[in-house]
Amino acid sequence: MEFRILGPLDVTDGGRSLPLGGAKQRAVLAILLTQANQAVATDRLIDLIWPDEAPDTAGHSLQVYVSQLRKVLEPEHRAGTAYSVLISQHPGYLLRIDGEALDLARFERLVDEGRNSMSAGAHESAGTKFRAALDLWRGPPLADLALQPFALNETARLTEARLRAVEGRIDADLALGRHADLVGELESLLAEHPLREGFSRQLMLALYRSGRQAEASAVYQQARERLVDELGMEPGPDLQTLLKQILNQAPALDLAPVASASGERRRDNLPLQLTSFVGRAEEVAEVTRRLSHNRLVTITGAGGVGKTRVALQVADHALERFRDGAWLVELAPVTDPSVLPQAVMAALGVREQTGRDIVETLCDHLQSRDILLVFDNCEHVIDATARLMTSLLQACPRLRILATSREALGIGGEIAWRAPSLPAPDSRHLPPVETLADYAAIALFVDRSTAALGDFALDADNAPLVAEVCERLDGIPLAIELAAAKLRVLSLAQVARRLGDRYRLLTGGSRTALPRQQTLRAAIDWSYDLLSDPQQATLRKLSVFAGGISLEAAEEVCAGAIIEPADVVDLLADLVAKSLLVVDRTGDDARYRMLETIRQYASERLLDAGEAEPVRDRHRAWFQALAEQAEPELRGSRQADWHDRLQTEHDNLRAALGWALASGDAESALRFAGTMGYFWRLSAQRAEGLGWLERALDQEAGSTQARAKALYWVAAFSSDVNDYARAEVLAAQSLAMFREIGDRWGEARAEQMLGSIASRLDQYAEALRHFELSLTASRDAGDAWVEGWALYSIGYVWSARADYPRARDLLHLALERLSNAGDHHRVAMTMHMLGCVELCLRNYDAASALLEESLGPLRRVRDHEQVAWSLVFLGVVSRCTGDYERAMVLFEEGLALFREVNLKQGAGYALCEIGIVATKRGDLRTAEGVLKESLVTLHAAIDRMATAKVLEALADVAARHQQFVRSAQMLGSAEALRTAIGGPIEAYELDSYRGLVSTVGRGLDKAGFAEAWANGKAMTPEAAVSFALQEDVPTRHASSGRGRSSEAAGAPAGRAARKPTPGSNPRPRPVSELR
């Protein structure tokens, strides 16, 4: 078994990666690995895993994580024998492993061996050892846990160890005379770690030994400036001594005779850059690598993305590789393709020969030369450039060409490399401010802002705005530089606010730049003007899309007067080639997207052309038709695929619906919003759905059918947020409208909704009446799906009334209808409900099988809410069968999902179950805290059945503290709640409940027991909850001194038949889910 932390945490056994569980469980293992073969205190582990505030269940959770890890690390461990890998050792746990089993241990051993070899003068062996050590790294240490607070210090320590190993390997290579090969790597390393004097020292030495004494001295000056400016200190003595040796040309620095560069003119015409080169070290290295293996490399990309700057940096780095230098041929001023050869000759300083072909003269000049030509900005003379390059490459075997263009040249042997935008962080989820400058877009903005203002610094106050600016500008370097320059006259907040009109804002670039690089609009104008009329029209029309473009949608929206649908695919390919569209091939079908900067430009052009309204109408019509096509499919066998498709197109659907509202098309807006209701419900996007539906209903026009459907969905979402009064009124209005137009299918849904609302209010008789009316209407409509859901709902009511055999029969009928309809999601929910019924019948194996089977389909449609319910009730099964460890894992997994979807009632129910298990384990302090949190949550949700359950659980805790009067009062309050709603205690809970009542009865005399019970029963629900939440309640014992041990009382557990509120329903939101 091997353990790896030099990269993402990984444990392999026989080459197979083992499942290590969730983030916190992995964190436990990572902490123990960093302290391998040393005991780590339990308190220390808890502090590291929950650094802010540990929950009351932290101790139990840690035990569960350790137990689960032991199952992975010792799968063949026999019960009753000691563990040999993850062992309990005071004051906590110890991970016992062979040192060589951990990659960190092997790394440290190899580094030590490398240093010993260097000391002995065995430089080749040292280099081999250092390389072997560095090969163990698979990425940043603990990369999958990097954001965990415990990992920050450890990551810094390990990263420093790696950098020291890199320095050791480079020292070995320098000792072996490989200085020329190291220059590029060291420049990249120094760009990443500008304050690291070791890399500065090594680069100075490599440059000096390569005959580049002046550049070596310049490295020292740059290092000194950085250290003085940022840290207020001079370079260390090693660096100062090296500079003196370089200036004096000390013989001690030479390993072998080095050819002098003195007197030799640098063979290039590359312009001296007036601003620093920020980021892009990896990109420069990649292009350099490609250029070393290919004779023609073209850097492509959108205007302003930094193609020229990357090309010049690559050429500068590559100078020493070309005996005859590197030469820039600037094509932007060339407007006549016929004079292109003359432009190349002018750049090279070659004279024309009278009576001789210019291209022949060029070929003769270059034929024997080892030279790099940089052709910059080829796109406007692309055909002529391609022809000339072909001639030159065929005639000149040692010539290499690096070109920049907004599209590839299309020459045989060409390697095209697309220059990406600079990485920028997600402004909605910012990393720590001290790491923000690791993003190249942020680093560029800070660098150019400092140049503009002199004293700009990134801090916690301005970081969100800086990130927003860089993100909204798509990481385009030109746009970022122009935005930073505006800080001379605007505040950062003003710049961010004005990005909605970025083309007006981002002007006034460097006067020395080409005109098309002085404003953002000019940069995009240059590309747009090179497009044909159909290409321009396509680009304009694509601007109405949001979040991505499918080929089918583009064909419908872009077709028109000068564009046939069949031509669209070629036009999209043209725009991709010209760097105005980006293609995403990660899915089954290619999708296209625009950078926001390009999209805003194209949108302005669309308005200028007077095409905006008709194109937006076509976009709205296509996506409304897609939603209408998807709605029935979401209830059928292909629901997962259609759910994913709508999720992929969600931004487009929003844009289309927004246009329907903005254009005043009330009928389309109502139909569109009503059609989207089922998707919003399935995706747990209630708040968004409610907002769209309410805006659509604000339109006064619209057909009765469309309004009835929209009202139904507003009622559904209102019910989901516990606004039952509003939901009931709107559902009744929807029902009346469906009846008015004779829509029996709509009537079935509206009756279903009214029944759902009644059941949530514990009005089971009323609920049953509506569900039976829904069943009749569904059969009249001849729809197996809505009939199946009506049967499900009726079965639910009988389950709530504890008639489990009848409930089971009805649910099997529902399962048959829903299976025939092909709705895997509803089938899974019905399986969940059947599992709960089998649980109530104490058929634990059957219950577990059904609940397990429900999880797959629920996960496929990403119904996290219902997955959580299935996990929680699988936990109840485990609790009832005595497997508390597995129960706790399931409850905590369900609790995490409930919190992820912000379902407070579900979280309250999961907390109740966690409290019950803690009680059974004897951890009464944890149990009481968790149960009280659960009680507050569930009472606020008006979930009386779940409130009764928590009161019974707290009564058990009180009894174990021998607070028998208090326990009896809470039991009486719970009985009152159950009686009021007709909710009996389930069969699988009766033994525990009777044991608790018997224990409390033995702890009090008969009169005292009856009095306490009656007092509790007489309390209002509010008073009962307030009483249960009290602290330091005095204990009252029977006068006889009768008591009980803490193990004598049984504890009530979870239940299956509960009212179907969104967060307390033990089944899959059964009634409200008829959409």
Secondary structure, 3 states (H helix, E strand, C coil): CEEECCCCCEEEECCEECCCCCHHHHHHHHHHHHCCCCCEEHHHHHHHHCCCCCCCCHHHHHHHHHHHHHHHHCCCCCCCCCCCCEEEECCEEEECCCHHHEHHHHHHHHHHHHHHHHHCCCHHHHHHHHHHHHHCCCCCCCHHHCCCHHHHHHHHHHHHHHHHHHHHHHHHHHHCCCHHHHHHHHHHHHHHCCCCHHHHHHHHHHHHHCCCHHHHHHHHHHHHHHHHHHHCCCCCHHHHHHHHHHHCCCHHHCCCCCCCCCCCCCCECCCCCCCCCCCCHHHHHHHHHHHHHCCEEEEECCCCCCHHHHHHHHHHHHHHHCCCCEEEEECCCCCCHHHHHHHHHHHHCCCCCCCCCHHHHHHHHHCCCCEEEEEECCHHHHHHHHHHHHHHHHHCCCEEEEEEECCCCCCCCEEEEECCCCCCCCCCCCCCHHHHCCCHHHHHHHHHHHHHHCCCCCCCCCHHHHHHHHHHCCCCHHHHHHHHHHHHCCCHHHHHHHHHHHHHHCCCCCCCCCHHHCCHHHHHHHHHHCCCHHHHHHHHHHCCCCCCEEHHHHHHHHCECCECHHHHHHHHHHHHHCCCCEEECCCCCCEEECCHHHHHHHHHHHHHCCCHHHHHHHHHHHHHHHHHHHHHHCCCCCHHHHHHHHHHCHHHHHHHHHHHHHCCCHHHHHHHHHHHHHHHHHCCCHHHHHHHHHHHHCCCCCCHHHHHHHHHHHHHHHHHCCCHHHHHHHHHHHHHHHHHCCCHHHHHHHHHHHHHHHHHCCCHHHHHHHHHHHHHHHHHHCCHHHHHHHHHHHHHHHHHCCCHHHHHHHHHHHHHHHHHHCCHHHHHHHHHHHHHHHHHCCCHHHHHHHHHHHHHHHHHCCCHHHHHHHHHHHHHHHHHCCCHHHHHHHHHHHHHHHHHCCCHHHHHHHHHHHHHHHHHCCCHHHHHHHHHHHHHHHHHCCCHHHHHHHHHHHHHHHHHCCCHHHHHHHHHHHHHHHHHHCCCCCHHHHHHHHHHHHHHHHHCCHHHHHHHHHHHHHCCHHHHHHHHCCCCCCCCCCCCCCCCCCCCCCCCCCCCCCCCCCCCCCCCCCCCCCC
